[in-house]
Amino acid sequence: MGVSLDTPVRDRAKQPKETKLAPGVKFDILPSPNPVPEQERAARLADPGFGRVFTDHMAIVRYNQAKGWHDARIESRANFPLDAATAVLHYAQEIFEGLKGYRREDGGVNLFRPDANARRMKDSAERMAMAPLPEAVFIEAVEQLVRIDRAWIPGGEGSLYLRPFMIASEVFLGVKPSAEYIFAVIASPVGSYFKGGPAPVSIWVSETYTRAAIGGTGAVKCGGNYAASLRAQAEAIEHGCDQVVFLDAVERRYIEELGGMNIFFVLDDGALITPPLGTILPGITRDSIIALARDVGTPVREEPYTIDQWRADAASGRLKEAFACGTAAVISPIGKVCSVNGDFAINGGAAGPVAMGLRKQLVDIQYGRAADPHAWIRKVF
Ligand SMILES: *Cc1c(COP(=O)(O)O)cnc(C)c1O
């Protein structure tokens, strides 16, 4: 083909349009001819950990410019045959989502705010110049997968982690938005994200690396953000910490978020502070916590908070708690903060009542054990 990176590309600026398939989205359901036998499945479900056990099926939908979104299927989970020149392998045009299915006591399954994930995936697609997937197709794919793989959903405090994602599948080495995409959903039964459950985590303040700048991709869920965070996460581990927390890229003093979780601070007057949207990922857990807090009159301030203030407030007692939040871990109390300027503890290194109370409230809604005043739950069955 002899196309070099600086070859003018006819449709470089053209962004794929959303096309039909919804409404009346029809997925072809092709059940796996050799699902994992029941006994083996039970063994894998006994202690699934996070992200290593997968179900029998996946959802897949294809996009090209002629047909739009088409060929929607539920089929056996399998390898993707990808040409070595497939665009995603070179330029990382890739986005993903994360949500969970929760088994209710009556045996049914709840999804938590899947419409919010569908919307965010559209936002991510737009930022990454990818074809936006109709929200109805996203939700149908997730629901069909949960239905066919319902036997894989753990009971108790386990859940089925659902991973929708989209890759640029055009075979072309030119730097331009791909003309073809694959959207897929895989599912992974999970126990607790952090080993030992919601025990307090220690976090390392990265002074070396940043994750997002204004105008960049920090506010969308693209794989590249994670690739760029791994070195900082490795630095956190080297310093004996569980997770990394990033500072803003301009002044290098405002707290942004962890590698994959948002952050909240609890003050002694009961108010919550959380960094404002902009360069951070707009977490659905973050949004839900803000709503639950405001429901009971707790003031929530979305405002910048510096690392120096954090240290001072922890020392003076003005800061009562800090916690991280995201779909995988729900809420993780932060017990200790480490940095090149020394370490400090929060709430004596223990989980605090505000974090644990919000966690219980959220988890009870997700599992259908508590009222759902914001209509966040979507029952699959
Ligand atoms: C996914 C993610 C979060 C959490 O989002 P939820 O919708 O609450 O799961 C926070 N930060 C980053 C960087 C993320 O990728």
The ligand as an ORCA input file, in Angstrom:
! r2SCAN-3c Opt
* xyz 0 1
  C     -13.526      4.532     35.333
  C     -12.715      5.546     36.063
  C     -13.155      6.137     37.257
  C     -14.410      5.705     37.978
  O     -15.559      5.817     37.220
  P     -16.877      5.012     37.649
  O     -17.873      5.383     36.625
  O     -17.234      5.498     39.007
  O     -16.507      3.581     37.660
  C     -12.374      7.122     37.826
  N     -11.219      7.507     37.261
  C     -10.757      6.960     36.121
  C      -9.469      7.436     35.555
  C     -11.493      5.968     35.481
  O     -11.031      5.421     34.357
*
